[in-house]
Amino acid sequence: MELVNQVLEEINEVMGMVQEKQLKEAENIIQKDRRIFVLGAGRSGLMAKGFAMRLMHIGYTVYVVGETITPSIQSDDVLVSVSGSGKTGSVLELTQKAKADGVKIIALTSNVDSPLGKLGDATVVIPGATKNGDGVKSIQLLSSLFDQSVHITLDVLTLLLSRRDHVSNDSAKSTHSNME
């Protein structure tokens, strides 16, 4: 299991660099009276969708950008955008549009100085390796380390929100899909 231990060491290294202050800034923006939209491309988009599901479980109104039932985003809403490089065209363009429309932006990226990082009202830096070679170097392919670390970071953010909002595991469980 040496390879498993190497991967876990990489994840621990990256997670040790995620700043709690940045997570708190994101937590302060996400409120129950605001609609939350999530955005990402490829595997980053899958991590964003997982976060959307967790937010739904703890009582938030949340949408995935690009889905057929997603309404228009408005100035009182929040957009959570995920891009390892912070330069992904489809993510960056829609985030810029939302920002221009007065939407609060939470950016998750490996590079605070990236175009996406600079757009964030709250920016969470997750310095895991990306497909462009940014961040902590990894033995894993492409952006696996970034994606794994984003997943954990967003689960930690969900935990912070659930504790702040006094949402129990039983309460979250009651919103879990029963169409399985």
C-alpha positions, 0 to 999 in steps of 0.5 A: 500500500505504499502508493496509497500512502504516497497519495494520502501524503500528497493530499495531507500536504495540500490540505495543510496549506488550505487556509481556514481564514479563506474558508471562513470568508466563503462561509460568511458569503453563503447564507440560507436567504441566498441562492447558490450556483456552482460552476466548474468544467470537467472534474472540477465541475464534478466536484462542484456538483458534489458540493451542490448536493451537500448544500441541498442536504443541509437546506440550501437552494442550490443550482448547477450552472448548465443544467436545464432547470437552472434559473437565471442568476441574480445580483443577490445570488452566490456563484461558487466557481472551481478551476485549478488553473483559474484560467478555464475559459468557460468558467472564467467567462461566466464568472466574469459575467456574474461578477459584472451583474453583482453576484457574490463570487467564491473562487476555488483555485490553485493560484490566488493570482489567476484571473479566477482568483482575482474575481473572488469576493472570497477566494479559497486557494487549494494548491494541489497539482493541476493539469497545467503543472500549477501547485504542489507536485504530484505523482498522480495524473493531470489534476487528480490532487487538486480535485481530491483536495477540492472535494475535501475542502468543500466537504469541510466548508459544508461541515462549517455551514451545517454547524453554523446553521445547526443542521444535524446529520439526521436532518441532512439524512432526511433530505437525501434521495429516496428514489434509489 
